[in-house]
Amino acid sequence: GYMLGAIFGDIIGSTRELHNVKTEEFELFPPGSHFTDDTVMTVAVAEKLLNANSGCNSRKAYAARYKQYYSRYRNAGFGQMFSKWAENDTLRIQRSYGNGAAMRVTAIGYAFDDLKPLLKEVKASCYYTHHNREAIKGAKAVATCVFLARKQEDKDSIKRTIEKMYGYRFQPLDEIRRDYVFDSRASYSVPPALEAFFESDSYESAIRKAISIGGDSDTIACITGGIAEAYYREIPKEIATKGNLLIDSGLRRVVREFNEVMNVE
């Protein structure tokens, strides 16, 4: 169901972030595999969407969910900058240019049938934490990809749309893999995550390609996985079985509820 593609990508990438593998041949769930802040924030966004009409302005509603989920899952691996923001009692605007906004928007790609309100929602989801052009662009590109993948547009046309709307240039993974290093800037990590999807032929191949790039592996695979699931509409049984065991029940409940409300088969 919706979002599990992103969450399983995060879990599969969780042990590879510090120990990059530059190949597609690796064990998917080695011991120590776990969900990270990427999963926690993906679910926080979904929960905001489930309770969208609580009469509170959208930007603030996102900020409130982020803080709530942060305090519940403090040890999930949040970055220093985000932790500082979340722990502050006053609501501050933070201008992060990282990929943290892009990694959490999968659910927004499912919640709208039209791009215009979808992009407005993405912007609201970024407002307090990623008040930065590049970060917002990355988040919009990911949500747009999920949206188009879900509508079963073919990959070439999705790629062209993203290039046109966001000005991203995509390079083949074989060209970037060798020199690719850890760098969590949205402008550096979102295009390769999308490219992994464009070069894939199944959910599993998308995840393997995403991890093979190296760098910020859990986040890249989380982004790729969310798009790949929307497009391929199925996740191999063994990935789903193992992945589900590693998601905490509170998070699983929100995922289930989101799927029911969005009425996915």
TADASUL-V130146 format. One record per backbone hydrogen bond with DSSP energy under -0.5 kcal/mol. NH is the residue of the N-H (numbers start at 0). CO is the residue of the C=O. Records with the same first field share a line. If there is no record, write none. Layout:
NH=CO ; CO
This chain:
3=0
6=2
7=3
8=4
9=5
10=6
11=7
12=8
13=9 ; 10
15=12
16=12
25=23
29=26
32=29
33=10
34=245
36=75
38=35
39=35
40=36
41=37
42=38
43=39
44=40
45=41
46=42
47=43
48=44
49=45
50=46
51=48
53=50
60=56
61=57
62=58
63=59
64=60
65=61
66=62
67=63
68=64
69=65
70=66
71=67
72=68
75=72
76=73
82=78
83=79
84=80
85=81
86=82
87=83 ; 84
91=89
93=91 ; 127
95=128
98=183
100=97
102=98
103=100
104=101
107=104
108=104 ; 105
109=105 ; 106
110=106
111=107
117=113
118=114
119=115
120=116
121=117
122=118
123=119
124=120
125=121 ; 122
126=122
128=125
129=125
130=93
131=129
135=131
136=132
137=133
138=134
139=135
140=136
141=137
142=138
143=139
144=140
145=141
146=142
147=143
148=144
149=145
150=146
151=148
152=147
157=153
158=154
159=155
160=156
161=157
162=158
163=159
164=160
165=161
166=162
167=161
174=171
175=171
176=172
179=175 ; 176
185=96
187=184
188=184
189=185
192=188
193=189
194=190
195=191
196=192
197=193
198=194
199=196
205=201
206=202
207=203
208=204
209=205
210=206
211=207
212=208 ; 209
213=210
216=214
217=12
218=215
219=215
220=216
221=217
222=218
223=219
224=220
225=221
226=222
227=223
228=224
229=225
230=226
231=227
232=228
238=235
239=235
240=236
241=237
242=238
243=239
244=240
245=241 ; 242
246=243
251=247
252=248
253=249
254=250
255=251
256=252
257=253
258=254
259=255
260=256
261=257
262=258
263=258
